[in-house]
Amino acid sequence: MKTENPIEVIRFKALREELRYTQQAFAELLEIPSTTADIERGKSKISGKVVAALMKHFHINPLWLFGESKDKYLKKTETLDVFPKVITLNSQSTENIVLVNEKAAAGYPQNIQDPGWYEQLPAFDLPLPQFRNATYRGFQVEGDSMLPRIQPGDWVIGRAVTSLDEVIDSRVYVVVLSDSLLVKKIQKVPGKYKLKLISFNESYLPVEISFSEIQELWLVNSKLTFGIENSEESSLLRELKESMKELKSHLKTN
């Protein structure tokens, strides 16, 4: 007769599947030799090291894992530090706005704590009241996921967010993860320590991320657009003009 696995084993496996990790990938993340198969079959116990890794990477509540609490995640996760890891100053020792272009954005997550890396990036000051008393950074947008409101190649200026409890639903943010930099509209997932990242372009499906995956967060408060003649509105206007020409030509021939 088959004995049912302990609750921690059941929840461990369910967590891996929910996070969409393979047994091998989850084992590598948690520094488990080989795969998680032995744990999920109940042949190996979940060590304290594994529990600590689950807390570190996903803020899993150990009491929930072992069936002693209904709270899956540790409390106060919203206070995770997402403030910029490096602040840049100008010659007057006041903060300036660093510009991160498309090429630099690819290496931003990996160099996020390297002051020397920021020195190669251009920076400027905006003597406007909207850009005082806070830390700002400029990011160039890549791809078409935020069309039609944000065009590929546009620049967005973001204000640094101190903690995740400051997140405002349905606002646009620059989200810096461990391996990527995204510009998305954000919504908190009720009852979970997760954010939903939403594209304006409806061909891109929303994705959910854990709070613990975020390195930095910047609230977008302005945008710089170039090549206005290439905007969606201008394209539509050109199409209408062409249609009018065709209609006039058709009327003349008749």
N, C-alpha and C positions, 0 to 999 in steps of 0.2 A: 504494500500500500504506500502510495507516494505521500510524503510529508510536505505540507505547505511551507514555503520559505518564511523566515522571520520578516517582520514588517520593514526593517531597515533594508533588507535585500530587495524586497518588492519596490520600495520607494526609490532606492538607488537606481534600479533598472528603469523605472518609470521616468525618473529625472533625466537620465541619459537620453532616452527616446524623445522626451519633450524638448530637450536642447538640440536634438538632431545630430548627435555625435555617434560615430561608429564605436564599437567596443575598443578597437585599437586606438582611435584618436582620443577617446575619453581617458584611456589608460595613460597615454602620453602626457596629456594635460595634467592629470592627477599624480603623475610619476609612479604609476603601478607597472611592475614588470609584465611584459607580454600584453594581454588584453584584460578586459573586465569580466571575461566569461566565467572564471572560477567564483568571483564574488556573486555574480548574478545567478549562478547555480547553487549558491549556498555552501560551496566547498571552502571558500576563504572568507575570513572575517574582515569587516571594514575597519581598517586600522585608524588610529588617532591621526596619523599623517594624512590619510585620505579625507577624514572629516575636516581637518584644518584646511586642506586644499579646496574643499567644497565651500567652506566659509569664505576663503580668500577670493575665489574666482566668481562665485555665484551668491554669496551671502546667505547660504543655506543654514537654517536653524538646526543644530544637532539634535535638539529635543524633538523637533518634528520628524527628523530622519528616523529616530528610534521610537516613534509613536507616542511620545509623551507631551506633545503640544500640537495644536491646530495651526499654529503660525509657521508657515513654510519658510519664511525669510526672517532674518534678524531685523530687529527694530532699528530705527534711526539710519536706515540705509540712504535716505534722501539727503543726508548731510555729507555724503561722499565728496571729497575734494575734487572739483572739476575746474578750479581756478587755473589760469595760465601758469605753466611751469617756469617760463622765462619772461621777464618784463624788460623792454628795451627803452633806453633813454637817449635824448638828443644831447647836444653840446651844452645846453643850459640845465641839464640834469632833470628834465621833465619828460614824461612819457610821450613817445611818438607812436605812429601807426605803421606797423610793419606790413608790407604787401607780400602775400604768398601767391605766386602765379601757379598756373596749371602744372608746370614742371616741378616746382618746389613742393607743391601739395603732395606729390607722390612720396616724398621723403619726409614730410612733416611729422607723421606719427612716430617714426623711428628716431628723429632728432629733436623731439619735443623738449628735452631737458638739456640740450647742448647749447650754451650761450654762444659759442663760436660759430655755430651753424647759422644763427640769425644774423650775424654780421655781414654775410654775403647777400642778404635780402635788402631791397630798397625800402626806405622808410620816409615818412613825411608828417607834417603837422597840419591840422585843420583848426584855425583860430576861430571856431564857431562855438556858441554856447552848447549846442547839442553834443559836442565831443569833449566836454570837460568833466572832471571829477569821476572818471572811470577809465578802464583800459579797453582800447579798441584795436582791432586788427582787420586787415583787408584780405579777402580770399577771392581768387578768380574761379568762376564756375565752369566746370567741364561737363559736357554731355547735355542731353536734351530732356532730362527727367523733370525739370522744373518749368518747361514750356507750358503756356505761352508767357507767363509773367516774368520769368528770368531766362534770358537767352544764353546759349553757349558763348563763353568768352566774357560775359558780364562780370563785374566786380561787386561783391557785397561787403559792406562794412559791418562788423559785428562787435557788440559790447560783451565783455567777459562776464560769464555767469559764475557766481561764487559757489553755489550749491544747487543741487537738483530740486530742492523745495521752492526755488525761484521760478521754475519752469511754468510758462503760461501756455495753456492749450491753444492750438491753432495758430501759433506764431511760427515764423521761419527761423531756424537756427543753423549754424555751422556745427556739425557734430564730429568730433575727432575721436575715432576709435583706435584700437591698437594697430590696425593695418590699413586704415582708409580715412578719408576726410569727405564728409557728405554735407550737402545743403538740402535740408528737408523741412517740411512743416511737421510739427511735433504734437502728439497727444499722449497724455498719461494713460496707462492701462489700469482701470479701476481694480483695486484689490491686489495688485501685483507691483513689484518693483521693476517695472518695465516701461519703456517708451515705444510708441508706434511712430515710425518714420513714414511720412506720406509725401508722395510726389504730386505736383500739380498736373503733370502729364499722366492721364488716366491709363495709359498703356503699361505703366509701372505699378505693380501691386505694392501695398503697404508692407512693411517688415517690422518685426518687433525685436527690440534689443534689451538686454538687462542693464540696469543702472551701472553695474560693475564693469561693463564693457567700455564705458565712456571715460576718455582721458581729459578732454576739455569740451566746453560748450560755450558758444557765442551767439547771442541774440542779435539777429540781423535787424538793423534800424535804417539802413540806406543802401542804395544801389547805384552803381555807375554803369551806364550803357553807352556803347559806341556803335556806329553803323546804324543809326536810326532808320535809314531808308530800307533796311532789311527786316524791319519789324513785321510782325504778323499783320498788323493793321495796314501797313503800307502794301504788303503783298496782296491783301484782300482788295485794297483800292485799285491796284493794278489789274487784278482779275476782273473787277467790275468795269473798268475802262475798256479792257479788251472785249468784254461781252457787249458793251455799248457800241463799239466800233463794228463788231460783227453784225449786230442788229441793224445799224444804220446802213451798212453795205448791203444787207439782205433786202431792206426796204427800197433802196435805190434800184436794185436789179429788178424789183417787181413793179 
